[in-house]
Amino acid sequence: MILDRLGDLSAYAPLHPGIAAAAEWLRGRDLSALPPGRQEIDGERLYANVDPGQGRGRQGARLEAHRKYIDIQIAVVGTDVIGWKCLDECRFRFVGYDAGKDVELPDDAPEAWFELAPGTCAIFFPRDAHAPLAGHGALRKVIVKVREEW
């Protein structure tokens, strides 16, 4: 997991070509003007979801993990609180892996919590279980999905 300013996302381009492509797509784009829903970038390899919603608090947030995609989560409006735990450390599986939705829901508690303020981004790799929307109030986030197998 990486937490940084959105403006510094390109520093992580050497980690994966999809991160470089995401940084290029995001550069100079007004994220607050994007309509809700899926934003096509490069087919199934790279796309974004614009997600307006409400924080659920720490008790309402559930860990999730993905095997096919890297998540780049960006706070646009409101501060999200996100929990994290290494997937390898998760012992309890609430729901096994759903390949169609690319999601697994560990039933463990997050090991750490952090704030994702507007202008910041978090990169979650397939080994990172994360519990988004643990803040309170209105949120608007952009989640860029980067296919692990580029």
Sequence and secondary structure as in RCSB ss.txt:
>XXXX:A:sequence
MILDRLGDLSAYAPLHPGIAAAAEWLRGRDLSALPPGRQEIDGERLYANVDPGQGRGRQGARLEAHRKYIDIQIA
VVGTDVIGWKCLDECRFRFVGYDAGKDVELPDDAPEAWFELAPGTCAIFFPRDAHAPLAGHGALRKVIVKVREEW
>XXXX:A:secstr
 EEEEGGGGGGGGGG HHHHHHHHHHTT  GGGS SEEEEEETTTEEEEEEEEE  HHHH   BB SSEEEEEEE
EES EEEEEEEGGG   EEEEEETTTTEEEE S  SEEEEE TTEEEEE TTEEEE   S SEEEEEEEEEES  
